[in-house]
Amino acid sequence: MRLTTALLIAVPVLASAAHESQQIPLADTLNRWFEKAKSYLPAAGTPPIAATTTAAKKAAAGINIHPVSEENWESLLSPSASSPQTWMIFVSGGNKTCYGQCTELESVWNETAAIFATTGLAKAPKLGYVNCETTPILCSIWHASPPSLWYIQLPAKAEEKTTIRIIALNNTKTVSNDNDEEEHIQGTTARDIVRIHSQKKYQETDVYDGIFHPFDSQLAKYGLAKPVGYVLYAFGLVPSWLVMIVVSFVSRNLMNRRLGPNRGADGPVGGAPPAAQ
């Protein structure tokens, strides 16, 4: 089969070079034809690029990365009656919310999913993804800031508490060497994120129990987490210069109301001026 393919490829090469045979010796001509024919044949043992890409895609798709938004987060992160669940959710963003620091970390997160899929770690966590650029309301409800990793342990029963740890992720690290020169060292890697779960590195981070806890805070218990999140989101849309103008206008009115009536009631100091002669 390879010989037939080689001959079929070599035929047009031989035809294109036939006009040179009269001026070049026969041995040299045959060598040139042979080298040209070999250049068209695929190298033995080289895997096709498409097959390698497909294998990588299949490995990365072994564990799904669930998009989390304000519409599905309550149903997606609900307690399971069968057993507790562990979620690792990467909070990312764009130029407005992450200032361009999340691009490399998104590639790291995709690599993390591929590692979980290919290594076959026992009880691998479920993976989620939040983009504060496209789902800003959810980030306001959670009070989440990119880039960060939310390690969430959901209980089996709804009445039990949900454990959340918020782990900051670094894009690059700047350190000084012995010559007091700054060096940029690679930040969080996919292996670092995998070790958070496999080696229980998450235990090095304190459990989050703040007022914006999406499951167990007072705001969540009384159903105020969403309204407060919408208010914070709307307030974040107001330009800072407009806030300063409103604050200045209100403060001036309060000062005028406080000082104006007192001046009128006291009257001029020293009594009435003497009559003109």
C-alpha positions in Angstrom: 0.0 0.0 0.0 2.8 2.4 0.9 4.7 1.4 -2.3 1.7 2.1 -4.4 1.1 5.5 -2.8 4.8 6.3 -3.2 4.6 5.5 -6.9 1.5 7.5 -7.5 3.1 10.5 -5.8 6.4 10.0 -7.6 4.8 9.9 -11.1 4.0 13.7 -11.4 7.4 14.4 -9.9 9.1 12.3 -12.5 7.1 14.0 -15.2 7.9 17.5 -14.0 11.6 16.7 -14.0 11.8 14.9 -17.3 12.9 17.9 -19.2 16.1 18.1 -17.1 17.2 14.6 -17.9 19.0 15.6 -21.1 21.4 17.9 -19.3 21.9 16.1 -15.9 23.6 12.7 -15.7 21.2 9.7 -15.2 22.4 8.9 -11.6 22.0 12.4 -10.4 18.6 12.7 -12.0 17.4 9.5 -10.3 18.7 10.6 -6.9 16.8 13.9 -7.2 13.6 12.2 -8.2 14.0 9.8 -5.3 14.5 12.6 -2.7 11.5 14.5 -4.0 9.3 11.4 -3.8 10.5 10.8 -0.2 9.6 14.3 0.8 5.9 13.7 0.0 5.7 10.6 2.2 4.6 10.9 5.9 7.3 10.2 8.4 6.9 6.9 10.1 5.8 7.0 13.7 4.6 10.6 13.7 1.0 10.7 15.1 -1.5 12.8 13.2 -2.2 16.2 14.7 -5.9 15.8 14.5 -5.8 12.6 16.5 -3.7 14.2 19.3 -6.1 17.2 19.5 -9.1 14.9 19.6 -7.6 12.9 22.4 -6.8 16.0 24.4 -10.4 17.2 23.9 -11.8 13.8 25.1 -9.6 13.9 28.2 -10.6 17.5 29.0 -14.3 16.5 28.5 -14.0 13.7 31.0 -15.1 16.0 33.8 -17.6 18.7 32.9 -17.1 22.3 33.9 -20.6 23.6 34.9 -21.3 27.2 34.1 -22.8 28.8 37.3 -25.2 31.8 36.9 -27.8 33.6 38.9 -30.5 31.4 37.3 -29.1 28.0 38.2 -26.8 28.3 41.2 -29.5 27.4 43.8 -30.6 24.2 42.0 -27.0 23.3 40.9 -25.5 23.7 44.4 -28.4 22.1 46.4 -27.7 19.5 49.0 -27.9 15.9 47.8 -29.8 13.3 49.7 -27.4 10.5 48.7 -24.1 11.9 49.9 -22.2 15.1 50.5 -20.8 16.9 47.4 -17.6 18.8 46.9 -17.5 21.7 44.4 -14.5 23.7 43.1 -15.7 26.8 41.4 -13.4 29.1 39.6 -14.5 32.8 39.8 -13.1 34.6 36.7 -13.8 37.8 34.9 -12.8 40.1 32.0 -11.0 43.4 31.7 -13.6 45.3 33.9 -13.8 42.8 36.8 -10.5 41.0 36.6 -8.3 43.7 34.9 -7.0 41.2 32.4 -5.5 39.0 35.1 -7.7 36.0 34.5 -6.8 35.0 31.0 -3.9 32.8 31.9 -5.8 31.3 34.9 -8.6 30.3 32.6 -6.2 28.1 30.7 -4.9 26.8 34.0 -8.5 25.9 35.0 -9.1 24.0 31.8 -5.8 22.1 32.3 -7.0 21.3 35.8 -10.1 19.7 34.4 -8.0 17.6 32.1 -5.8 16.4 35.0 -8.8 15.3 37.0 -10.1 13.5 33.9 -6.9 11.7 33.0 -5.5 10.8 36.4 -8.7 9.2 37.7 -8.6 10.7 41.2 -11.0 9.0 43.5 -13.9 11.2 44.5 -12.9 14.0 42.2 -14.9 17.2 42.9 -17.4 18.8 40.6 -16.1 21.8 38.8 -17.9 25.0 38.2 -17.1 28.3 36.5 -18.4 31.8 37.2 -17.6 34.8 35.0 -18.2 38.1 36.9 -18.2 39.9 33.5 -21.2 38.0 32.1 -22.9 37.1 35.5 -22.3 40.2 37.6 -25.5 39.8 39.6 -24.3 36.4 41.0 -21.0 37.9 41.9 -22.8 40.7 43.8 -25.0 38.1 45.6 -22.0 36.1 46.6 -19.8 39.2 47.0 -17.2 37.2 45.0 -14.1 38.8 43.5 -12.0 37.3 40.7 -9.6 35.6 40.4 -10.5 33.2 43.2 -11.4 29.5 43.8 -14.5 28.6 45.9 -14.1 25.3 47.6 -17.7 24.3 48.6 -18.6 21.3 50.6 -22.3 20.7 50.4 -24.0 18.5 53.1 -26.3 15.6 52.5 -29.1 17.3 54.5 -30.4 20.8 53.9 -30.5 21.6 57.6 -26.7 21.1 57.9 -24.3 23.9 57.2 -22.4 24.4 53.9 -18.7 24.8 54.3 -17.1 27.4 52.0 -13.4 28.3 51.6 -12.4 31.2 49.3 -8.9 30.7 48.0 -7.1 33.5 46.2 -5.4 32.6 42.9 -2.2 34.3 41.7 -1.4 35.0 38.0 2.2 35.9 38.6 4.4 36.5 41.5 7.1 39.2 41.8 10.0 38.5 44.0 13.5 40.1 44.5 16.6 38.1 43.9 20.0 38.5 45.6 20.8 41.5 43.5 17.5 43.3 44.4 16.2 42.8 40.9 12.6 41.9 40.4 11.8 38.6 38.9 8.4 37.3 37.7 7.6 33.7 38.8 4.7 31.7 37.6 1.7 31.9 39.9 -0.9 29.3 40.5 -0.6 26.2 38.3 -3.0 23.4 37.5 -1.1 21.0 39.8 -1.5 23.6 42.6 -5.3 23.5 42.1 -5.4 19.7 42.0 -3.4 19.5 45.3 -6.0 21.8 47.0 -8.3 18.8 46.7 -6.1 15.7 46.5 -3.7 16.8 49.4 -6.4 18.7 51.3 -4.6 22.0 50.9 -8.0 23.7 51.3 -7.7 23.1 55.1 -5.0 25.8 55.2 -7.7 28.4 54.4 -10.2 29.5 57.0 -13.9 28.7 56.6 -15.9 31.6 55.3 -18.8 32.6 57.6 -19.4 36.3 56.5 -22.6 38.1 56.0 -22.7 37.3 52.3 -22.5 33.5 52.8 -24.9 32.4 50.0 -26.3 29.5 52.1 -26.1 30.0 55.8 -25.9 33.8 56.4 -28.7 35.8 58.0 -29.3 37.4 54.6 -29.8 33.9 53.0 -32.0 32.6 55.8 -34.4 35.6 55.5 -34.4 35.6 51.7 -32.5 38.9 51.5 -29.4 37.7 49.7 -30.8 38.3 46.2 -32.4 41.7 46.9 -29.2 42.9 48.5 -27.2 41.6 45.6 -29.4 43.4 43.1 -29.0 46.7 45.1 -25.2 46.3 45.2 -25.2 45.6 41.5 -27.3 48.6 40.7 -25.1 50.8 43.0 -22.0 49.5 41.2 -23.4 50.8 37.9 -23.5 54.4 39.2 -20.4 56.4 38.2 -18.2 57.5 41.1 -18.3 61.1 39.9 -22.1 61.1 40.1 -22.0 59.8 43.7 -19.7 62.6 44.7 -22.0 65.2 43.1 -25.0 63.8 45.0 -23.1 63.7 48.3 -21.9 67.2 47.8 -25.4 68.5 47.0 -27.0 66.8 50.0 -24.3 68.0 52.4 -24.7 71.6 51.2 -28.4 71.5 51.7 -28.1 70.1 55.2 -25.6 72.7 56.2 -27.7 75.5 54.7 -30.8 74.3 56.5 -28.9 74.1 59.8 -27.3 77.5 59.6 -29.9 79.5 57.8 -32.7 79.7 60.4 -30.3 80.4 63.3 -28.9 83.5 61.5 -32.4 84.9 60.9 -33.6 84.3 64.5 -30.6 85.9 66.2 -30.8 89.1 64.2 -28.0 91.6 63.9 -25.5 91.6 66.8 -25.5 94.8 69.0 -29.1 95.9 68.3 -30.5 98.3 65.7 -28.1 100.7 64.1 -28.5 104.4 65.1 -30.8 106.6 63.1 -29.1 108.9 60.6 -28.8 112.6 61.6 
